[in-house]
Amino acid sequence: MPNTAPADDLDANDLCGWLVAGHDEDGPTAYECRAPVQHTNSGYSCARGHAHTYAEVRAAEGWDYASDPVEAELLAHFGVIGVRADDARPWA
């Protein structure tokens, strides 16, 4: 992924890689979203609402993604706010 991308750049060949919960013949599974991605100056979002902010932007703003409260606590030791990837809310 480039550091910066032109605002409102929609590339039909660039598809969302977020993992989404689903079911198949074997039961619960995960699959890639695969919706079209729209790039902005700070990251990208897909047609189904998944969003990602580039690492450079997160660092400049003092936050980063954390997968759980433990990871958020580790980030906090370095003065970084840990947020949930799915809804961008800080871990409490």
N, C-alpha and C positions, 0 to 999 in steps of 0.2 A: 504494500500500500504506500503510495507517495506521501511525503510529509504534508504537502498542501495540494488541494485539487480545486479546479475552478468551481465557483458557486453554481448550484443548480445544474451540474453536469450529470446527465442521465446516460449511462452506458448500458445498452441492452445486453451486452455480453458479461456484465458484472452482476453476479447474483449473490444474494444474502447467504452467508454460511452459518447463521445462528442455528443451533440445534433445537428442535421442537419435539416435544413428547408426542407420541402417537402409538398406534397399535397396528400390528400386521398379523398374519396367520399364526405366528409364534407367540403372540401376546404383546406386552409393552415394549416399545422400542423408541429410538430417537432418529430423526432424519433432518437433513438440512432444509431450511426454509425455502431457498431458491427463488425468492421474489426479486424483482428488479431493484437495484440499488441506486439511490440518488446521492451524489457527493455534495458536500458543502465545504466551506473553508475550515471548519473545525472537526469534521468527521463525515459520517454518512448515515443514511437511514434507508429502510426498505419500504416497499409498498404495503407491507403488513405491520409496520409500526416498530420494528426492531431498530435500534440506534446504537451507534458506536462513536466515541470521541477519540481522536488521535492522541497518542501518548504525549506528544509535545504540548498539546493544549491542556491535557490533564495535569501535567507537571507544572505548567505555568499558573494554573488555577489552584494548585495545592490539594488535589484529590486524585484517587485512582480506584479502579474496580477492585473489590474484595469478594471472594466467593463465600465467605462465612464470617461470623463475628471474630473468630480467632485471627484470621488474616487481617481484618480491619484493625484489631488491637495491635498487631505487629506494625502495621502502617502508621498507626497513631504514635508509636514510639519515635518515629522519624518526622512527626509533624504533618503527616499526610492523612486526609480524611478518606476512610474506606467507604465506598458506596456499592450498593447492589447493582449488578449489571442489568437486571430485568426491569427495574423501575427508577434507578438512579437515586434512591433514598439512602441516606447514611445509615450504616449499621449502628444501632443504639447499644 
